[in-house]
Amino acid sequence: MRSAGLLPYRFESALEVLIAHPGGPWFANKDAGAWSVVKGIVKDGEDDEDAAAREFSEETGWEPPADDAWVTLGETTLKSRKVVVAWAVETDFDMSTFDPGTFTLYGQEYPEIDRVVWMAPSDARRKLNPGQAVFIDRLELHLGLNGHKED
């Protein structure tokens, strides 16, 4: 299985990244290690970049910035064996317009993402699925910051 996603970033007083907490009953009481870049499944025959843009829009209600501004962060394989490919993009969003898509489970509707938060890279590393922390490392490397580096 393959997923594609976006890792928005901005500079307030320092670098911040936008990560998402998944909705639904399985993640309701999970925090550290449960967060993710905004991502979703790449459909058969779909281009990774197109999947990342589609999923970002579906899961947040925001249009992603044009892909010519995207920074390739490569891919990683999670413990589940799912491959995740991601891009970073410098942008900002009006958090009051966050409008997540939904899914239905056992007749009840849930948001695909129940919240998105801007946070410092060090905080994001603790919150993210451990297999996705590499995307923060690669972003900092790309930006020439003295943050956490890939092994």
Number of C-alpha atoms within 10 A of each C-alpha: 10 16 20 26 26 29 26 22 22 17 12 7 6 9 15 20 24 23 22 24 24 24 18 19 10 9 14 12 8 13 14 14 17 18 24 25 29 27 24 22 19 22 13 7 6 10 11 19 19 15 20 26 22 19 23 24 18 19 22 23 14 17 12 19 14 9 14 7 12 18 17 17 19 12 18 17 13 13 10 8 10 14 16 24 24 24 22 24 21 15 15 14 13 7 13 6 10 16 17 21 18 16 14 11 10 5 7 8 11 17 17 20 23 20 17 19 13 18 18 16 22 14 13 25 23 15 22 23 18 16 19 23 22 20 26 26 22 20 23 18 15 13 11 9 12 9 15 16 13 12 5
